[in-house]
């Protein structure tokens, strides 16, 4: 496993807007919603499925919520205001939150599901402070954890209103990630909220479980034998 904090995002320093597919990587910043208009409180579930192959939900099965930068407060408060990121971070007007409420010391875990396996996933968590930490898991099609990371308040790039970047990248670009899950916790008394933005995921890797068939042909005294790899997934691999 390789832990990425900014590598994938170097691909998107250029002027990328709304949501786009670049070199088989998808970038979503929630400034545009397929088939709809972004607005405070909009339920987000499968709007990006047909175009980008991604759905999202709380693990309770309920939708995620679209939030607008600024009041009313739905995810976090900062010294700059309600739901207001650090001015040094250009997050546009909208971001994603879990249930649109600040409450308790935990956030209901949320997950992103992919119609085709991916090999990398990254994004930013807004406003990590007051002893907050996020556990991020990447799971395969069977629901088994294949990658795990924990980001805590105080880690580099965290803080009041800051957009903290993180990411996963499978070694060898093998596309075996079927879903990514977030669980958030807070140690300091107060109200917990989740803010996510600027998601990037890439599906250009090989799905070794389904797309590649391996055949071994034994050798003999006058024959070196063979190992044959057959692409059953229809994609062009080198």
C-alpha positions in Angstrom: 0.0 0.0 0.0 1.1 3.5 -0.7 -0.4 6.3 1.4 -0.9 9.5 -0.6 -1.4 12.9 0.9 -1.1 15.0 -2.2 0.3 12.9 -5.1 -3.0 12.3 -6.8 -4.0 15.9 -6.5 -0.9 17.0 -8.4 -2.8 15.7 -11.4 -5.5 18.2 -10.7 -3.6 21.4 -10.0 -4.7 22.5 -13.5 -8.0 24.2 -14.1 -10.4 21.3 -13.4 -13.9 22.2 -12.7 -17.2 20.6 -11.5 -16.6 16.9 -12.4 -14.4 15.6 -15.2 -12.8 12.4 -16.4 -9.0 12.9 -17.0 -6.8 9.9 -18.0 -9.5 7.5 -16.6 -9.5 9.4 -13.3 -12.7 11.1 -12.1 -12.8 14.4 -10.1 -15.9 15.5 -8.3 -16.3 18.7 -6.4 -20.1 18.8 -6.1 -20.4 22.2 -7.8 -22.6 20.5 -10.4 -25.0 17.7 -9.9 -26.0 15.5 -12.9 -29.7 15.8 -13.6 -30.2 18.4 -10.9 -29.2 21.7 -9.4 -26.9 21.9 -6.3 -28.7 23.2 -3.2 -28.4 23.2 0.6 -29.9 19.9 2.0 -30.1 18.1 -1.4 -30.0 14.3 -0.9 -27.0 12.7 -2.7 -27.1 9.0 -3.5 -26.9 7.9 -7.1 -26.7 11.1 -9.1 -23.1 10.3 -10.2 -23.7 6.6 -10.9 -24.5 6.6 -14.6 -21.8 9.0 -15.6 -19.0 8.1 -13.2 -20.0 4.8 -11.6 -20.1 6.0 -8.0 -22.9 6.0 -5.4 -22.8 7.1 -1.8 -24.8 6.6 1.4 -24.6 6.4 5.2 -24.1 2.8 6.3 -27.7 3.0 7.7 -28.8 3.2 4.0 -29.8 6.9 4.2 -28.5 9.4 1.7 -25.7 11.9 2.2 -26.5 15.6 2.2 -25.2 18.4 0.1 -24.1 21.5 2.1 -23.5 25.1 1.1 -20.4 27.0 2.3 -21.7 29.5 5.0 -24.7 29.4 7.3 -26.9 27.6 8.3 -24.3 25.4 10.0 -24.5 21.7 9.0 -21.0 20.3 9.4 -18.5 22.5 11.2 -17.8 25.9 12.6 -14.5 27.8 12.2 -13.1 31.2 13.1 -14.3 32.4 9.7 -17.9 31.4 10.3 -20.5 28.6 10.0 -19.5 25.9 7.4 -16.8 28.3 6.3 -13.4 26.9 5.3 -10.0 28.6 5.7 -10.0 31.3 3.0 -6.7 29.8 1.7 -8.6 26.8 0.4 -10.8 27.1 -2.7 -13.6 24.7 -2.0 -16.2 26.3 -4.2 -19.7 26.7 -2.9 -20.7 23.1 -2.0 -19.4 20.1 -0.1 -20.8 16.8 1.1 -21.8 16.0 4.7 -23.3 13.0 6.4 -26.7 14.0 7.8 -26.6 17.8 7.9 -26.6 18.0 11.7 -24.0 18.7 14.3 -24.4 16.3 17.2 -22.7 13.9 19.5 -19.0 12.7 19.4 -19.3 10.4 16.4 -20.4 10.7 12.8 -22.5 8.0 11.2 -20.0 6.1 8.9 -20.5 6.9 5.2 -19.4 4.9 2.2 -18.8 5.3 -1.5 -19.5 2.4 -3.7 -18.0 1.8 -7.2 -19.7 0.0 -10.1 -16.3 -1.0 -11.4 -13.2 -1.7 -9.2 -10.9 1.2 -8.7 -7.2 1.4 -7.8 -7.0 4.8 -6.1 -9.2 7.2 -4.2 -8.6 10.6 -2.6 -10.3 13.7 -1.3 -10.3 16.2 1.5 -11.9 16.3 4.9 -12.9 19.8 6.1 -12.1 21.2 9.5 -10.3 18.6 11.6 -9.7 19.9 15.1 -10.8 19.4 18.8 -9.4 15.9 19.0 -11.2 14.6 15.9 -10.0 11.5 14.0 -11.2 9.7 10.9 -10.7 6.0 10.1 -10.8 5.4 6.4 -11.1 1.9 4.9 -10.9 0.6 1.4 -12.7 -2.6 0.9 -12.8 -5.2 -1.9 -15.9 -6.6 -3.6 -16.3 -9.2 -0.7 -16.3 -6.4 1.9 -12.9 -7.3 3.3 -10.6 -4.4 4.3 -7.6 -4.2 2.0 -6.3 -0.7 2.9 -6.7 1.3 6.1 -5.6 4.7 7.4 -6.3 7.0 10.3 -6.0 10.8 10.2 -6.0 12.7 13.5 -6.3 16.3 14.6 -2.7 17.5 14.8 -1.4 15.5 11.8 0.2 17.7 9.1 -2.4 19.6 7.1 -5.2 19.4 9.7 -6.7 22.4 11.6 -9.5 24.9 11.9 -11.3 25.2 8.6 -8.5 23.5 6.7 -9.1 21.1 3.8 -7.1 18.0 4.8 -6.1 15.9 1.8 -5.6 12.1 2.0 -5.6 9.2 -0.4 -5.1 5.5 -1.2 -3.2 4.0 -4.1 -2.8 0.3 -4.7 0.6 -0.9 -5.6 0.8 -1.9 -9.2 -2.5 -0.1 -10.0 -4.5 -3.2 -9.4 -8.2 -2.2 -9.5 -9.7 -4.2 -6.6 -11.3 -1.5 -4.4 -15.1 -1.9 -4.5 -15.9 0.7 -1.8 -14.4 3.3 0.6 -15.8 3.9 4.1 -15.3 6.8 6.6 -15.9 6.7 10.3 -15.4 9.9 12.4 -14.8 10.3 16.1 -14.2 13.3 18.4 -12.6 13.4 21.9 -13.4 17.0 22.9 -17.0 17.7 24.1 -19.1 19.4 21.5 -20.9 18.5 18.3 -19.5 16.4 15.5 -20.0 17.0 11.8 -18.5 15.6 8.6 -17.4 17.6 5.6 -16.0 16.0 2.4 -15.0 17.6 -0.8 -12.8 17.2 -4.0 -13.1 13.5 -4.5 -10.8 11.8 -7.0 -10.8 8.1 -8.0 -9.1 6.2 -10.8 -10.2 2.9 -12.3 -7.5 2.4 -14.9 -6.0 -0.6 -13.0 -6.4 -4.3 -13.7 -9.1 -6.2 -11.8 -7.0 -9.3 -11.1 -9.9 -11.2 -9.7 -12.2 -10.9 -12.7 -10.3 -9.6 -15.8 -7.2 -11.8 -15.9 -7.3 -15.6 -16.5 -4.0 -17.5 -15.8 -3.2 -20.8 -17.6 0.0 -22.8 -17.0 1.2 -25.2 -19.6 3.8 -27.6 -18.2 7.1 -28.0 -20.0 8.8 -31.1 -21.2 12.4 -32.1 -22.2 12.0 -30.5 -25.7 9.4 -27.9 -24.7 10.0 -24.9 -22.4 6.3 -24.7 -21.5 4.1 -21.5 -21.3 2.3 -19.3 -18.9 -0.7 -17.7 -20.7 -2.5 -14.5 -19.4 -5.9 -14.0 -21.0 -7.7 -10.7 -20.7 -11.3 -11.7 -20.1 -12.5 -8.1 -19.1 -12.3 -6.6 -22.6 -10.0 -3.8 -21.6 -6.7 -3.1 -23.3 -3.8 -3.8 -21.0 0.0 -3.8 -21.6 
